[in-house]
Amino acid sequence: MDNWKNQRDPHPARLEERLEDDVVRCHLSPRHCRIRPGQHGFCMVRANRDGRLVSLNYGRSVHATEETIETEAVFQYAPGARILSMGNIGCMLNCDYCHNWKTSQARFVADKDIYYYTPEEVVEIAKRHNIRVISWTYNDPVVWHEFVTETAGLAHEAGIINLFKSAFFISDEAVEELLPVIDIFSISIKSMDPVYYRKLTKGWIEPVLEATKQVYRAGKHVEVSTLMVTDLSDNESTARDVARFVGEELGPEVPTHYVRFHPDYKMTNTIRTPIDRLERARQIALDMGLHHVYLGNVYDTEATKTWCRHCEHLQVTRYGLNAQLVGVTAGNRCAECGEPADLKQLANPDPGRARVAELPPDQQVEPARFQWHGDIRSLHVQVQNLASVPQQVYERRFGDGVPPGWAVLPLAPGESYRFIAAKAYPGERGVEVAVPAACQSSLHEVFDRAHFPTLDLLEEPSASEDVTPFPRYEKPVRA
Ligand code: SF4
């Protein structure tokens, strides 16, 4: 019996209104749920305990995961920087196509997928691995309000910036509490059609648009993305309406992403978004005057790269979830024409992981080898150091045109860590991970960006596991 809801004490919740007869109202999202004693709100992670509003998911997260900022549909802030992704439980929406439904819909959450963190621990993980950005992501950070605001404040004190990736169905009071601690907002606007919103997400569009304007007006870095669901929203009118909102209500400089959909959750009887419809959407938005329009969840296309708005010189090249600055000066100007680049950079850039040419002699373990296949071009690798002394895990790519050498992941005694390996070069065929005998590890296939997979490749899926349209990888080759 999964019992994450009963572990540890509920945490006092903010944005509470106390009503008569011990009833409370939650003002975190536009639902403003009225909750009777012993009951919970729509999201199932905020409840009434003895007449007070409490959070049931404070400090409860899926495993902290190192990814890149491109994972979060953020292309014009610190391209290629590593982020520490934190995701929790529950959501204020219930989208029919959610690809994180096993954690966003609290009734499906299994204890094995839940870890417990304090705000101090989250900041410490980022500092230990020299990660400059914490991303509040996956299910939806709105319903993790107390933990996010508290931890993001501590992160700021440590010189770490905060990224909020959200469907942003949120109240204006809650937005006001986020503004002092969040630096980057990556906002998913599902459609501009009110009927679509009601039917597909169980929310409504107006608060999403208002909250997006609110953070833009506050001067935050904002990027907007829209999932183009096959035959439902992958049409020209969606492209045009989103571009009009961005251009007229925000500004044409706001990066806009049209994102490829994959079948999932309640919507498996369909296909991925055809690429030509995405390309058409992008062209419409560019023709309407937006400066930077990207496609998401696609490889091998020019539509993921950043070009100088003035001279069309290539500034950032991307492949999947990886990015490299190629045409920007140290002063953040175009290397060709000298105009300012439309990019924000970290004051303290990400040093990346250390690399070695060969595995050290005392680390000669046979690496696990995973091959990219079909649409599976990224992998979460979870490792835990079971020893009382530090250990090192090594990772490298194989195939054509990949750089030589191994990236080094240091692990403190007892530390558990998770990181993404994402295909970075057209000729790359897969990834090798060398894990010392003193560590245990698991591999998890990632379907598209900002997906937190709960399946371990070595486990047999049960009937209740993820519904996935992709063939599972048979068995990774291990020593
Ligand atoms: S966060 Fe939204 S859905 Fe959850 S209890 Fe509060 S108002 Fe209801």
Boltz pocket constraint, residues with backbone or C-beta under 6 A from the ligand:
constraints:
  - pocket:
      binder: B
      contacts: [[A, 26], [A, 27], [A, 28], [A, 29], [A, 30], [A, 31], [A, 32], [A, 33], [A, 40], [A, 41], [A, 42], [A, 43], [A, 44], [A, 45], [A, 46], [A, 91], [A, 92], [A, 142], [A, 143]]
      max_distance: 6.0
